[in-house]
Amino acid sequence: MKNIFKNKNSMNTENTEKETIIDENASDNIVNEIESATELTVEEKLQEDLANEKDKFLRLFAEFENFKRRTAKERIDLFKTANQDVLQSLLPVLDDFDRAMVEIAKSDDDVLLKGVELIHEKLKSTLVSKGLEQVEVRAGDAFNADYAEAITQIPAPSDDLKGKIVDVIEKGYKLGDKIIRFPKVVIGQ
């Protein structure tokens, strides 16, 4: 009987050893599967990180390109209006010159008139070369508050001048597309 018990015990021991070996193999397989899953996860994570970095790079690059365009536009605008203060301070001188031309034209001295006209044209052409343009408004034009400043209203001399410009008191000027002095006008009511 001892033999039988011994055999049964040895069988139990063998079974337990087999189960232990199977359990170790199974656990090794599970560990290997987890490690391979972890490796895939690490690869996937690295790919995600790479995609995120690419996205950040593209956004930063686009932002930089927008910054370059914006600063280039600002620089161009600055160059266009850099001499605005100087030109605005010369406008009263130009107005005085225009008034002087009207008075000199009334005199009989043609040589004086011709000399002053040359100087006047030279001054105007210099200012035009710097970007100064006159805002064109005339008596009889429809009044537009975007391009002229109404300083007063008078009864219209005729029905067709109602709501229109009757007289231009002071000329207006623009520098490029920007009006630096609005023309001052009288409108009919």
HELIX and SHEET records of a PDB file:
HELIX    1   1 LYS A    2  LYS A   80  1                                  79    
HELIX    2   2 GLN A   84  ALA A  105  1                                  22    
HELIX    3   3 ASP A  110  SER A  129  1                                  20    
HELIX    4   4 ASP A  159  LEU A  161  5                                   3    
SHEET    1   A 3 LEU A 132  VAL A 135  0                                        
SHEET    2   A 3 GLY A 172  LEU A 175 -1                                        
SHEET    3   A 3 LYS A 178  ARG A 181 -1                                        
SHEET    1   B 3 GLU A 149  ILE A 154  0                                        
SHEET    2   B 3 LYS A 184  GLY A 188  1                                        
SHEET    3   B 3 ILE A 165  GLU A 170 -1                                        
END                                                                             
